[in-house]
Amino acid sequence: MIWFLSDLDRLARERSAIAELQAGSAGWLTNVVWRLETTTLALDADIVVKDRSFPVTLTYPYAFPHCPPSVAPRGVDERWSFHQYGRGGELCLEWGPDNWVPEKTGADMLVSAFRLLTAEYPDGGRGEPEEVPSRHLSSLAQDVRGRGDRFIATRALLEQLSTLPAGIVAETDVSLGNVATSLAVIFKVRIPGQAEWRDKTVPVRALDGLHYRGAAVRLPSGMRMPPLDAGAAVFREVMAAGGINLSALVQDRGPAAFVLVLADDGRSQLVWMPSGGDGLLPFSTIVIDTERQNRLPPGYTDLAAATVGIVGCGSLGSKVAVSLARAGVSAFVLIDNDIFYPENLVRHELDWRDIGMHKTDALRRRLALVNPAVKTKRYRIRLDGQEANGDVAGALKSLSTCSVVIDATANPSVFNMLAAVAGADERTMIWAEVFAGGIGGMIARYRPGETPSPQRMRAAITAWYHENNIPWEGRDSDYETASPEGAGTALVADDADVTAIAVHVTRMAIETLTVADRPVYPHAVYVLGLKPGWLFEPGYFNERAVKLLLPVSQIGSLKAYLRRAGSRETGGLLMGEQLAADEFRVAEFSFNRRSGSLASFTRDMRAHRRALEKFFRKTGHDFQRFNYLGEWHSHPHFPVTPSASDIAAMQAIVNDRAVGANFAALLIVRLRRDDTLEIGPYLFVPGKRLLYPIECEVVCESSSGSDAAPSEESAPAAEEAQADALARSAAQEDADGCCS
């Protein structure tokens, strides 16, 4: 919407304010003319400072009055003020985008311009302006945005040149790169009497431009920097007056040379000077401090000592590698046999400059540009392909020395080889997949001594898919799958889909390599949903937030029993009280008479049934308030996550109509060596094929009279209905055991 057509009141206010200003300006605002340029409203006027007239144009922006108008020279390409955005540019006034308020008008901008010009030209507007204080503080980025030739001065370079005596010439090597903007970098310095110095803070891969010989010289004490806008002849004359012969210096270095001039005030100026002619090209200096670049958490310093092996340098693997390099990982083993093609551009971390290169080679260059400290070992082979035995053996041996091995291939054969290396050499292994169509992905982590082997983990994941009737049928290799909405339509994973999974892989790897107070990924396997499809359809996810309170007295009883069970698995029932909607307190546990094996146990259904019947009697058969809450299982040797058998047993319970439960909780517990209790709480809902983590809170309260030891006494037949139903629902578990 055009503001001066939609807001006629504001237009009238602007015109009135300008008219009042002109009438009361005592003649400093003259020749006011309103004009319209297409959809832009402007005003031409002259601002008179004593005997000089400054022709200006006041331009109202499209977003006025939410953005301020601008005041700039009209019809002249001149620099009037120190507070001006370049020759012919607008003036930097009291009101700008950072402090403008809609109550101000264009008249206020003209008054501000008059004040600025009056202060800078106190003698009548002739001669050079005098610099006056201003609110304007420009950043380096603002100062150089109109200049294409830039000199990147690292702090390491400036420290090295600080040892250069005045008047002594040092030889330099200069790299000039970038097509759109000429970026000059001095990467080598040879000071007479000293060894050649190489700037290690600049990646070698960044020096692929044109290379020139140059020189660096320090001005004598008290000598000012020569003018840069008077040409090469004047520049040489000023330098010669200080005892520095630039003509001979440039001639010695070929047809063109870069000369870096250092002054006592800390300024450094790089100029390009041809051997003949009066040409002089100054470069804008941008000082970078590599020591100030670290914006990572303190714990990330540990990553510099880590080595990460990445097998599969495609879309997923390349993103993970670059993210880890940014985080501080400085050593990689890269394995991939493929070449980078144009069709890879839609999802890959690499770009067009890498077309035709092996992915490992191109990724190596990318990592070096991100983190100059990175060292990379590359294998351009296919681990499960027709390769020399020695090459494959060498690659696997390199992986065996890595802190973490990441499988980004989604290739079962490669997975088996990497799993063997991880198991034999006790290396953490992370593997991930992006599901076809970009509907989600999976990440998993094997940690020696804490999780089952990668092969067992993969088998458990596959079994879980099939046991829940949700087998995966997509094609993972090309990230495409057929759309259910129409024949011939393909659902393709895009860059955002792959990036979302890569983020979690990277964070899981960083968590593995650093010391975290609270783990972000406490479980071994995660399935991540990004869009509707497969098991991520609406209705799969629980919308209830169930809170389970564990009194300290019950925790004590549970820990005592776990101590008796030792390294063998055991379990029992949870019985409790409803305190509010979806808030429950555990009142009693039932315990198995006999412990199981190291990896499973079979419930003593008679004992648990008697405990449940006794609980009902003690609570007056008030089933609305006191009832069965679920189960608890111990995993002394495995993570506090449900096994496939655990999940199947719990789903059988909640889906049994005779039980009549609208949910069932499952607590997986483990007693740590320091005698603290680790708890993994989960919720099962009828008709849903997934389990859901729930909030479990340990509270310092008594058990309201229901914290007596579990009983195995008999109960009347009338009180056995729900216990019988629970026993029937758990029949399969009773027969097969609860395998972890």
Summary of the structure (lengths in Angstrom):
residues: 740
radius of gyration: 37.4
end to end distance: 65.9
largest distance: 114.8
contacts: 2281
relative contact order: 0.05
helix: 31%
strand: 26%
